[in-house]
């Protein structure tokens, strides 16, 4: 059985900044500081981490357990209206092709689809509701499980194991995200990793993350099916044995080393410069 875990923001959907606006309002109501999310990046982190950072930026100290829970409740109270606001303004969207992939995977008996997201579970359901995607996910790992993304992913796998009543090998877990932090979390947990470039991640950082598959979106499902081992490469080449970034197979060199030819060239130039300075040229 293969387990495929999807991130939400920038991977499945784009909620048009609904989460940031909800957190801004929650922090302003508690601390009196407006637009706190302008002071740091939310991408790739869990809600637990973002809430703690936001509170510290606004109040100059870490929140107590009671304050943290209050912040969570206020955020969850504001979030539904902010998602509706994004819908009304036309800023809520699904990633290109992802619904077709979800439909295809949900019909297979050898695949289980779940969430691996930094969102609180309640927040995740609210964000996904307009997309109609909630029906595809019977389990998941959420930001309320841990502030560490790799542990969130492992919690999702643990829940899948309970549903299956069987152990799942790390080699059978595939994580899909949109930031280099999503890739790092998957690697830390020992899982396969893939990333889309149409999300919120920095393209340069994603490209250097060492993800096994890096593509623009889900418009072409063939690379995804090959990465998941559900289709064979038409050229009959084994995964990870050649470097061909434009092929359907994942960026093999990135997957093995996280480096490209430019990195190697830069390294050689740096060594030459060090040598030149050492001999006093």
Helices and strands as residue ranges (DSSP letters): E 2-6, E 13-14, H 18-31, G 36-39, H 47-59, H 65-89, E 93-94, H 98-106, E 111-116, H 121-129, G 133-136, E 140-141, H 149-164, G 170-172, E 173-177, H 180-189, E 192-196, H 203-207, E 213-215, H 222-227, H 252-257, H 261-278
